[in-house]
Each structure stands twice: as structure tokens, then as C-alpha cells.
């Protein structure tokens, strides 16, 4: 995606039509801009919404930049939120309660690669000069219906180019996250990264360790949510040296790993969140299992996210080869095997495991390697879901539980857990044995194998 690298498929570029007709900010944004202008404060729409509108992409969040100070913005509007007032940003709530960010024109007076000290009282041109990429430094005046594009961002949109504003090395040094953002936009839109900008990204990589874990995690999340072919973005993280600086365990990750990221279909809503988590699982599943918990904590994954990623990555390591071998053979996995896989993964997560598995296998197939066919995976998915919601596949599904075992004299603790697991193994083989009478008899037999006294007690209580 740099000068001699082809751009990935996808993306769009503005045509020859009337670009201004694409710039239609929502009515609440127009009202906020009008109120600021009427009060004598120059105001422009800026950022991603302008860029995406020029590309013909719907963007819901329109940000405003204004000559008004944060305090003046707060006085002009009845409902505001100080979302980042020290950096000049005030959230203005419209009549429906939706927040729109209004930021004062500003210039950077000091940066350390992570944070900037800003000064208000700047002009629009000074404000645009501090932005990262030319395609993000285009401003639109709702009042005058004009574009201000001092760095020819429209030309780079048309040419499908990612280019830093001004001096690329200076832009990357001001905020090391900009290198990752440039890569994300290149992958998202299918643009190439201009040579000097790529050189600055590579030069910036050794300094990326200074970024906070939260910002790195947020950038990974955005990449996995917004980019269809996220594998291309992560490959550039690797090639630039960013992965070595941020996640050293992935510095030598193979192309097949990144290809697997791209084998999860696009999704929206809650499914988009699931796809993001599955992409994290595929990527971080390459990390040695002993190191994964510490890495997830270091990257500030939530406890719920960390549990799921660790679980799915562990299941893939444990079951992936077995499933792949059986599905690739001429012998169809029997129902007992399918139920055991479901029990190991749990009925709620077996579908997620199979999505991870199919992404890996699809990448292998695309590379000409041996892997289960998509048809065999779909068949397994259907069988697994039927088993998950038809058959007993969890200890909670058993006809008897811990209370019944206690009544029979089995002490709580490891011995009870052993017997319950043994009962589950029995019904996984033959679901028809999941009856109170059958499982009580099996419990007596299991207890007798290691606890003769307990077996005698069970025998007396059950009359066996």
C-alpha cells in the first residue's frame, strides 16, 4: 500500500459530479452551526464526516470546528457536556438528546508523541495544519456551502492516496498513533500510502511503545470494526515494525494469520461486536497460551473480553487439529464426537468456535493448503447447534445434580465434580440414559471405583 505496493481491494473515490451535493449534514448540526455563526463565530464541519461524504459514504457523526471558545459554546447552548474541554471540545446535545462535538480552533504548542498541549485563538488554517492526513483536513462551511481544502485532500481522495499533512515525520512525531490511523484508513478505503508518509510511519514505529495501552486497544478495535480486509492493515503493522513495538509476540506472525482475519464476513449491530472479538481471538491466539493472559491485561481488555478471547483461543488450540482432521477425512464425525465438542465448547460458544475454525480453514484453502471444505463446516455447524439445543451437553442438563448426590452421601468437592463429569460422559455417549434411575445407578458405580465406603453407603440408600 506504499508507493510500490498495490492497494487492497475495496473503497471508493469521488466521481466527477457535484461534490457539494454529497455534503448534507444532519439538521441538528446545521442548527448548531447556524447558532454559532449568528453569534459571530466562524464555524466549519470538519473531519471524518466531510471525508466520508465526499467518498459517498454515510457518516452519522458530524463534528464542528469553530472560532468560539469552549466557554462561549457553553453559554450559547442550553445543554452541553464538557467531553474534552481542556482540548477545546464541548458536546452539544440536540433536541433528541444526541451529542455533537464542537471544538475550538486550536494549535499545538507542545507534544510528546502521546499528548498535546493546545492553544486556542487559532485560525481555521492553523487548526487544519495540526491534523494527521490530507483527507482528514478538509473543511465544509454549512453557511456558505463551500469547501476549504488547503492540502488538496480532494485530490488525494480522487487519487486514492494516504498522505500526511505537511511534514510526515513531524506529524507522526506529534502523535505516534497517527501511523496506525494512516494504516487503518489505507486498508479501509483501499488506498495506497504515499512513500514519504510510509517512511515516516516506519521511522515512528520504534517510538510506539510510548502509546497508552488504551489507545492501542481502541485502534485495534476500530480496525477490526471498520476495515473489511483488516488482515492487510495488521500486515502493515508488522511490516512497519509497529507490531514488534506494541505486541512483540506477533512480530513474526505469518501472512496466513492475517488472511484468517479477512475470512470473517462483515456484520452490523451486535454481530459486528462479535466479529471484532473473533478477530481479536484469531490474532492473539497466535500468542503462546502462557503469555496470553498477561497480554490481554496489558492491552486493557475488559474481563469479559479477556475471558472470551482466552477461552476461544484455548478451544482452537485444543480441538482445532482434531476437528480439522476428522472433517477432512472421508469418515463423517459421529454424533458422540459432535456432542463432546459441543460440551467442551458449551452450547453458547460452540458457534463462535466454529467461526474461528472456519476462518483459519478458509485462509488455508485460499492458500492451496489442505483444510476442511466449507460444506463440511456448514454441516458440522448445523449438527452442533442441533445437539446443543436438543441433547444433554452440560452438567446442568443432567437428570440428577449435586443435591441428589449429597442425599446419596456423596460429599461436595472434587469427588462430586468427578462423578458429575462421569455422568455427563455417559449421556454424551447415549442421551437416552439421562434419567434419574439410570444416573443414580451410574453414580453408585462411579463412586465405588475409588471410594468403597461411599459406594457401600450408596448401595444401602438406593437398595441396589
GUTOR-267498 format. One record per residue (C-alpha): residue number from 1; residue in one letter; x, y, z. Coordinates in Angstrom, 2 decimals, always signed. Layout:
<recs>
  resi  resn       c1       c2       c3
   NUM     A        X        Y        Z
...
</recs>
This chain:
<recs>
  resi  resn       c1       c2       c3
     1     X    +0.00    +0.00    +0.00
     2     X    +3.04    +2.25    -0.15
     3     X    +4.39    +3.57    -3.41
     4     X    +5.31    +0.18    -4.85
     5     X    +2.65    -1.83    -3.01
     6     X    -0.79    -2.41    -4.54
     7     X    -3.76    -1.10    -2.62
     8     X    -6.10    -3.77    -1.28
     9     X    -9.45    -4.23    -2.97
    10     X   -12.35    -2.08    -1.84
    11     X   -13.02    +1.56    -1.13
    12     X   -14.41    +4.29    -3.36
    13     X   -13.25    +7.54    -4.85
    14     X   -15.25   +10.64    -5.63
    15     X   -16.51   +10.93    -9.17
    16     X   -16.84   +13.97   -11.38
    17     X   -20.28   +15.02   -10.17
    18     X   -21.14   +17.87    -7.89
    19     X   -19.22   +17.10    -4.72
    20     X   -21.11   +19.68    -2.73
    21     X   -24.36   +17.79    -3.28
    22     X   -22.92   +14.98    -1.15
    23     X   -22.32   +17.26    +1.81
    24     X   -25.58   +17.16    +3.71
    25     X   -25.02   +17.48    +7.46
    26     X   -27.97   +16.47    +9.65
    27     X   -30.43   +19.23   +10.52
    28     X   -29.32   +19.44   +14.20
    29     X   -25.73   +20.00   +13.06
    30     X   -26.86   +22.75   +10.69
    31     X   -28.79   +24.41   +13.53
    32     X   -25.77   +24.31   +15.86
    33     X   -23.55   +25.79   +13.14
    34     X   -26.10   +28.50   +12.39
    35     X   -26.37   +29.47   +16.04
    36     X   -22.60   +29.82   +16.32
    37     X   -22.39   +31.84   +13.09
    38     X   -25.22   +34.12   +14.17
    39     X   -23.27   +34.84   +17.34
    40     X   -20.31   +35.90   +15.21
    41     X   -18.20   +32.73   +15.47
    42     X   -16.80   +31.25   +12.27
    43     X   -17.84   +27.58   +12.12
    44     X   -16.99   +24.67    +9.81
    45     X   -17.77   +20.97    +9.53
    46     X   -14.52   +19.04    +9.69
    47     X   -13.03   +15.58    +9.92
    48     X   -14.29   +12.15    +9.00
    49     X   -17.84   +13.12    +8.10
    50     X   -16.64   +15.51    +5.40
    51     X   -14.17   +12.93    +4.07
    52     X   -16.75   +10.15    +4.00
    53     X   -19.42   +12.36    +2.43
    54     X   -17.03   +13.19    -0.42
    55     X   -16.48    +9.45    -0.86
    56     X   -20.23    +8.83    -0.89
    57     X   -20.16    +7.02    +2.46
    58     X   -22.80    +7.69    +5.11
    59     X   -21.32    +9.10    +8.31
    60     X   -23.52    +9.76   +11.33
    61     X   -21.18   +11.89   +13.45
    62     X   -20.55   +15.36   +12.04
    63     X   -18.01   +17.35   +14.06
    64     X   -17.78   +21.12   +14.07
    65     X   -14.75   +23.40   +14.44
    66     X   -15.36   +26.98   +15.49
    67     X   -13.67   +30.20   +16.47
    68     X   -15.81   +30.26   +19.65
    69     X   -14.07   +29.33   +22.88
    70     X   -15.42   +26.41   +24.92
    71     X   -16.95   +28.83   +27.40
    72     X   -18.70   +30.75   +24.62
    73     X   -20.08   +27.49   +23.23
    74     X   -21.40   +26.54   +26.66
    75     X   -23.14   +29.90   +27.03
    76     X   -24.80   +29.63   +23.61
    77     X   -26.42   +26.25   +24.17
    78     X   -28.71   +25.09   +26.94
    79     X   -27.47   +21.50   +27.17
    80     X   -23.76   +20.79   +26.87
    81     X   -21.25   +18.22   +28.08
    82     X   -17.60   +19.05   +28.78
    83     X   -16.29   +15.99   +26.93
    84     X   -12.76   +17.37   +26.49
    85     X   -12.91   +20.98   +27.44
    86     X    -9.18   +21.23   +28.17
    87     X    -8.61   +20.37   +24.50
    88     X   -11.39   +22.71   +23.36
    89     X   -14.18   +20.18   +22.81
    90     X   -17.73   +20.67   +24.08
    91     X   -20.56   +18.24   +23.40
    92     X   -23.78   +20.00   +22.40
    93     X   -26.99   +17.99   +22.87
    94     X   -29.71   +18.45   +20.28
    95     X   -33.46   +18.22   +20.95
    96     X   -33.34   +14.43   +20.63
    97     X   -30.53   +14.19   +23.17
    98     X   -27.86   +13.26   +20.58
    99     X   -24.48   +14.79   +21.25
   100     X   -22.47   +16.69   +18.62
   101     X   -18.86   +17.67   +19.28
   102     X   -17.90   +21.32   +18.82
   103     X   -14.18   +22.08   +19.08
   104     X   -12.45   +25.43   +19.21
   105     X    -9.86   +26.22   +16.53
   106     X    -6.53   +25.31   +18.11
   107     X    -2.83   +24.91   +17.51
   108     X    -0.39   +22.54   +19.21
   109     X    +2.22   +24.28   +21.32
   110     X    +3.80   +21.15   +22.80
   111     X    +3.61   +17.42   +22.08
   112     X    +5.35   +14.32   +23.42
   113     X    +4.09   +11.71   +21.00
   114     X    +1.15   +10.86   +23.25
   115     X    -0.47   +14.10   +24.39
   116     X    -0.60   +17.62   +23.03
   117     X    -0.82   +20.96   +24.81
   118     X    -3.12   +23.13   +22.71
   119     X    -3.68   +26.85   +22.44
   120     X    -6.96   +28.45   +21.40
   121     X    -7.34   +31.57   +19.31
   122     X    -6.04   +29.87   +16.18
   123     X    -7.38   +30.24   +12.65
   124     X    -9.08   +27.54   +10.61
   125     X    -5.89   +27.06    +8.59
   126     X    -3.85   +26.60   +11.78
   127     X    -6.41   +24.11   +13.02
   128     X    -6.28   +22.10    +9.79
   129     X    -2.48   +22.19    +9.80
   130     X    -2.39   +20.13   +13.02
   131     X    -4.45   +17.30   +11.53
   132     X    -2.93   +13.99   +10.52
   133     X    -3.83   +13.31    +6.88
   134     X    -4.81   +15.46    +3.94
   135     X    -8.08   +13.56    +3.50
   136     X    -8.98   +14.49    +7.10
   137     X    -8.03   +18.17    +6.68
   138     X   -10.95   +19.26    +4.51
   139     X   -13.48   +21.73    +5.94
   140     X   -17.03   +22.47    +4.80
   141     X   -18.96   +25.64    +5.58
   142     X   -22.67   +24.86    +6.05
   143     X   -23.46   +28.56    +5.89
   144     X   -21.69   +29.33    +2.62
   145     X   -21.79   +25.80    +1.11
   146     X   -18.08   +25.97    +0.33
   147     X   -15.12   +23.65    +0.86
   148     X   -11.76   +24.72    +2.25
   149     X    -9.06   +22.25    +1.26
   150     X    -5.58   +23.75    +1.74
   151     X    -3.75   +20.39    +1.41
   152     X    -5.62   +19.05    -1.63
   153     X    -7.32   +16.30    +0.31
   154     X    -9.86   +16.02    -2.50
   155     X    -7.03   +15.30    -4.92
   156     X    -5.78   +12.52    -2.66
   157     X    -9.30   +11.11    -2.35
   158     X    -9.52   +11.04    -6.14
   159     X    -6.04    +9.54    -6.43
   160     X    -6.71    +7.03    -3.63
   161     X    -3.69    +8.16    -1.66
   162     X    -2.94    +8.41    +2.06
   163     X    -0.67   +11.40    +2.63
   164     X    +0.36   +13.21    +5.81
   165     X    -0.39   +16.90    +6.21
   166     X    +2.79   +18.90    +5.70
   167     X    +5.93   +17.22    +7.02
   168     X    +5.18   +13.49    +7.53
   169     X    +7.89   +12.94   +10.14
   170     X    +6.64   +15.91   +12.18
   171     X    +3.04   +14.70   +12.00
   172     X    +3.96   +11.21   +13.19
   173     X    +6.19   +12.55   +15.96
   174     X    +3.37   +14.74   +17.29
   175     X    +1.21   +11.67   +17.95
   176     X    +2.55    +8.16   +17.40
   177     X    -1.00    +6.83   +16.98
   178     X    -1.23    +8.66   +13.65
   179     X    +0.84    +5.96   +11.98
   180     X    -1.74    +3.34   +12.92
   181     X    -4.58    +5.61   +11.83
   182     X    -2.93    +6.11    +8.43
   183     X    -2.68    +2.34    +8.01
   184     X    -6.32    +1.88    +9.06
   185     X    -7.60    +4.41    +6.53
   186     X    -5.44    +2.90    +3.76
   187     X    -6.87    -0.56    +4.46
   188     X   -10.43    +0.69    +4.94
   189     X   -10.61    +2.62    +1.67
   190     X    -8.19    +0.54    -0.41
   191     X    -5.78    +3.49    -0.77
   192     X    -2.01    +3.35    -1.10
   193     X    +0.25    +5.10    +1.38
   194     X    +2.42    +7.76    -0.23
   195     X    +6.15    +6.95    +0.00
   196     X    +7.32    +9.71    +2.35
   197     X    +4.36    +9.08    +4.63
   198     X    +5.20    +5.36    +4.76
   199     X    +8.84    +6.18    +5.51
   200     X    +7.69    +8.35    +8.42
   201     X    +5.44    +5.53    +9.67
   202     X    +8.37    +3.10    +9.69
   203     X   +10.58    +5.66   +11.44
   204     X    +7.86    +6.22   +14.03
   205     X    +7.41    +2.53   +14.89
   206     X   +10.23    +2.22   +17.50
   207     X    +8.58    +5.01   +19.49
   208     X    +5.11    +3.49   +19.56
   209     X    +5.79    +1.73   +22.84
   210     X    +5.09    +5.08   +24.49
   211     X    +1.44    +4.90   +23.45
   212     X    -1.01    +4.03   +26.19
   213     X    -2.47    +0.55   +26.13
   214     X    -6.00    +2.01   +25.95
   215     X    -5.22    +3.90   +22.72
   216     X    -3.63    +0.85   +21.11
   217     X    -6.62    -1.31   +22.04
   218     X    -9.02    +1.35   +20.70
   219     X    -7.14    +1.46   +17.40
   220     X    -7.25    -2.34   +17.12
   221     X   -10.99    -2.24   +17.83
   222     X   -11.58    +0.42   +15.17
   223     X    -9.54    -1.53   +12.64
   224     X   -11.48    -4.72   +13.32
   225     X   -14.83    -2.92   +13.23
   226     X   -14.32    -0.63   +10.23
   227     X   -11.98    -2.50    +7.89
   228     X   -13.33    -5.37    +5.82
   229     X    -9.84    -6.64    +4.99
   230     X    -8.29    -5.98    +8.37
   231     X    -5.56    -8.52    +7.66
   232     X    -3.98    -6.07    +5.25
   233     X    -3.85    -3.45    +7.98
   234     X    -2.25    -5.83   +10.50
   235     X    +0.27    -6.98    +7.89
   236     X    +1.32    -3.33    +7.57
   237     X    +1.56    -3.08   +11.35
   238     X    +4.03    -5.96   +11.09
   239     X    +5.91    -4.65    +8.05
   240     X    +6.30    -1.16    +9.55
   241     X    +7.63    -2.51   +12.84
   242     X    +4.56    -1.44   +14.80
   243     X    +3.70    -4.98   +15.89
   244     X    +7.20    -5.55   +17.19
   245     X    +6.94    -2.38   +19.26
   246     X    +3.40    -2.91   +20.51
   247     X    +2.88    -6.71   +20.62
   248     X    +6.33    -8.33   +20.27
   249     X    +4.84   -11.84   +20.34
   250     X    +3.24   -11.09   +16.95
   251     X    +6.32    -9.58   +15.29
   252     X    +6.85   -12.70   +13.18
   253     X    +3.18   -13.52   +12.60
   254     X    +2.65   -15.32    +9.25
   255     X    +0.54   -13.99    +6.40
   256     X    -1.88   -16.89    +6.93
   257     X    -2.84   -15.43   +10.31
   258     X    -3.74   -12.08    +8.75
   259     X    -5.58   -13.85    +5.92
   260     X    -7.77   -15.58    +8.50
   261     X    -8.85   -12.18    +9.84
   262     X   -10.31   -11.41    +6.43
   263     X   -12.34   -14.63    +6.30
   264     X   -14.90   -13.40    +8.82
   265     X   -17.79   -11.73    +6.95
   266     X   -18.81    -8.14    +7.52
   267     X   -21.57    -7.65   +10.06
   268     X   -23.57    -4.85   +11.68
   269     X   -25.01    -4.25   +15.12
   270     X   -24.32    -6.85   +17.82
   271     X   -22.84    -9.18   +15.21
   272     X   -20.21    -6.56   +14.41
   273     X   -19.13    -6.65   +18.05
   274     X   -18.91   -10.43   +17.88
   275     X   -16.79   -10.24   +14.72
   276     X   -14.41    -7.82   +16.44
   277     X   -13.99   -10.23   +19.33
   278     X   -13.42   -13.16   +16.96
   279     X   -10.78   -11.17   +15.11
   280     X    -9.03   -10.49   +18.40
   281     X    -9.21   -14.23   +19.09
   282     X    -7.64   -15.13   +15.75
   283     X    -4.88   -12.53   +16.03
   284     X    -3.99   -13.01   +19.69
   285     X    -4.48   -16.76   +19.51
   286     X    -1.03   -16.77   +17.85
   287     X    +0.44   -15.64   +21.17
   288     X    +1.71   -18.53   +23.36
   289     X    -1.06   -19.55   +25.76
   290     X    +1.13   -18.91   +28.81
   291     X    +1.66   -15.29   +27.73
   292     X    -1.87   -14.51   +26.58
   293     X    -3.47   -13.56   +29.95
   294     X    -0.75   -11.01   +30.69
   295     X    -1.01    -9.55   +27.20
   296     X    -4.79    -9.17   +27.45
   297     X    -4.38    -7.36   +30.76
   298     X    -1.63    -5.15   +29.34
   299     X    -3.88    -4.16   +26.41
   300     X    -6.68    -3.31   +28.86
   301     X    -9.20    -5.84   +27.56
   302     X   -12.26    -5.95   +29.76
   303     X   -12.58    -9.03   +31.96
   304     X   -15.42   -10.35   +29.84
   305     X   -13.48    -9.83   +26.60
   306     X   -10.34   -11.40   +28.05
   307     X   -12.26   -14.45   +29.26
   308     X   -13.86   -15.00   +25.87
   309     X   -10.68   -14.48   +23.84
   310     X    -8.72   -16.79   +26.16
   311     X   -11.44   -19.42   +26.06
   312     X   -11.89   -19.44   +22.28
   313     X    -8.15   -19.35   +21.63
   314     X    -7.69   -22.27   +24.02
   315     X   -10.51   -24.24   +22.39
   316     X    -9.00   -23.71   +18.95
   317     X    -5.63   -24.99   +20.17
   318     X    -7.27   -27.97   +21.88
   319     X    -9.82   -29.02   +19.27
   320     X    -8.77   -27.39   +16.00
   321     X    -6.48   -30.15   +14.75
   322     X    -8.90   -32.91   +15.81
   323     X   -11.85   -31.25   +14.11
   324     X    -9.85   -30.43   +11.00
   325     X    -8.53   -33.98   +10.65
   326     X   -11.95   -35.59   +11.01
   327     X   -13.72   -33.12    +8.75
   328     X   -11.07   -33.55    +6.06
   329     X   -11.32   -37.33    +6.13
   330     X   -13.83   -39.50    +4.33
   331     X   -15.31   -40.55    +7.69
   332     X   -18.07   -38.24    +8.95
   333     X   -17.69   -37.31   +12.65
   334     X   -20.21   -39.36   +14.61
   335     X   -22.86   -37.86   +16.88
   336     X   -20.93   -38.77   +20.03
   337     X   -17.90   -36.81   +18.84
   338     X   -20.05   -33.81   +17.89
   339     X   -21.73   -33.81   +21.30
   340     X   -18.33   -33.96   +23.01
   341     X   -17.13   -30.97   +21.01
   342     X   -20.29   -29.06   +21.93
   343     X   -19.90   -30.00   +25.61
   344     X   -16.29   -28.83   +25.64
   345     X   -17.11   -25.51   +23.96
   346     X   -20.55   -25.10   +25.67
   347     X   -23.78   -24.64   +23.75
   348     X   -23.49   -20.85   +23.79
   349     X   -19.95   -20.69   +22.41
   350     X   -19.67   -23.62   +20.01
   351     X   -20.90   -21.45   +17.15
   352     X   -18.18   -18.88   +17.87
   353     X   -15.54   -21.61   +17.96
   354     X   -16.66   -22.90   +14.58
   355     X   -16.49   -19.37   +13.13
   356     X   -12.89   -19.08   +14.31
   357     X   -12.13   -22.53   +12.90
   358     X   -13.72   -21.80    +9.53
   359     X   -11.78   -18.52    +9.22
   360     X    -8.50   -20.40    +9.70
   361     X    -9.56   -23.17    +7.31
   362     X   -10.82   -20.75    +4.66
   363     X    -7.45   -18.96    +4.71
   364     X    -5.68   -22.30    +4.29
   365     X    -7.93   -23.28    +1.40
   366     X    -7.29   -19.96    -0.31
   367     X    -3.55   -20.59    +0.02
   368     X    -3.88   -24.03    -1.55
   369     X    -3.34   -25.95    +1.68
   370     X    -5.38   -28.89    +2.90
   371     X    -8.36   -27.90    +5.05
   372     X   -11.98   -28.96    +5.60
   373     X   -14.36   -27.83    +2.88
   374     X   -16.82   -25.04    +3.58
   375     X   -19.65   -27.53    +3.01
   376     X   -18.35   -29.88    +5.71
   377     X   -18.00   -26.97    +8.13
   378     X   -21.57   -25.82    +7.45
   379     X   -22.78   -29.36    +8.03
   380     X   -20.91   -29.56   +11.33
   381     X   -22.32   -26.20   +12.38
   382     X   -25.88   -27.42   +11.80
   383     X   -25.26   -30.68   +13.65
   384     X   -23.55   -28.91   +16.54
   385     X   -26.43   -26.48   +17.00
   386     X   -28.98   -29.30   +16.90
   387     X   -27.02   -31.21   +19.53
   388     X   -26.53   -28.09   +21.63
   389     X   -30.26   -27.44   +21.98
   390     X   -31.62   -30.98   +21.75
   391     X   -29.23   -33.18   +23.73
   392     X   -27.83   -33.05   +27.27
   393     X   -24.38   -31.47   +26.80
   394     X   -23.81   -29.77   +30.16
   395     X   -23.82   -30.87   +33.79
   396     X   -26.85   -28.64   +34.34
   397     X   -28.74   -30.80   +31.82
   398     X   -28.33   -33.98   +33.88
   399     X   -31.43   -35.62   +35.36
   400     X   -29.73   -35.58   +38.77
   401     X   -27.42   -32.97   +40.23
   402     X   -25.37   -32.13   +43.23
   403     X   -28.30   -32.08   +45.63
   404     X   -29.33   -35.62   +44.70
   405     X   -25.75   -36.81   +45.06
   406     X   -25.49   -35.21   +48.52
   407     X   -28.66   -37.02   +49.54
   408     X   -26.98   -40.21   +48.43
   409     X   -23.96   -39.46   +50.58
   410     X   -21.50   -38.09   +48.02
   411     X   -19.52   -35.28   +49.65
   412     X   -19.30   -31.92   +47.95
   413     X   -15.95   -31.12   +46.38
   414     X   -13.64   -32.87   +43.91
   415     X   -15.35   -36.28   +44.30
   416     X   -18.76   -34.86   +43.46
   417     X   -17.30   -32.97   +40.50
   418     X   -15.68   -36.22   +39.27
   419     X   -18.95   -38.12   +39.45
   420     X   -20.95   -35.37   +37.73
   421     X   -18.42   -35.28   +34.90
   422     X   -18.65   -39.04   +34.66
   423     X   -22.43   -38.84   +34.40
   424     X   -22.12   -36.25   +31.67
   425     X   -19.74   -38.50   +29.75
   426     X   -22.34   -41.27   +29.94
   427     X   -25.15   -39.16   +28.46
   428     X   -22.88   -37.69   +25.81
   429     X   -22.46   -41.23   +24.53
   430     X   -26.15   -42.08   +24.92
   431     X   -28.58   -39.23   +25.67
   432     X   -31.38   -41.72   +26.41
   433     X   -29.58   -42.67   +29.64
   434     X   -30.28   -39.21   +31.06
   435     X   -32.88   -40.48   +33.56
   436     X   -32.92   -40.36   +37.36
   437     X   -32.92   -44.14   +37.73
   438     X   -30.07   -44.72   +35.27
   439     X   -27.86   -41.92   +36.56
   440     X   -28.32   -42.96   +40.21
   441     X   -27.06   -46.40   +39.28
   442     X   -24.14   -44.95   +37.35
   443     X   -23.28   -42.67   +40.28
   444     X   -23.05   -45.72   +42.58
   445     X   -20.72   -47.41   +40.13
   446     X   -18.52   -44.33   +39.73
   447     X   -18.27   -43.81   +43.48
   448     X   -17.31   -47.44   +44.04
   449     X   -14.25   -47.14   +41.83
   450     X   -12.31   -45.00   +44.31
   451     X   -14.41   -44.75   +47.45
   452     X   -15.55   -48.21   +48.65
   453     X   -17.16   -46.83   +51.79
   454     X   -19.10   -44.27   +49.83
   455     X   -20.18   -46.98   +47.39
   456     X   -21.46   -49.12   +50.26
   457     X   -23.43   -46.17   +51.60
   458     X   -24.89   -45.50   +48.17
   459     X   -25.81   -49.17   +47.78
   460     X   -27.67   -49.18   +51.10
   461     X   -29.50   -45.94   +50.28
   462     X   -30.59   -46.97   +46.79
   463     X   -31.28   -50.63   +47.55
   464     X   -29.02   -51.66   +44.68
</recs>
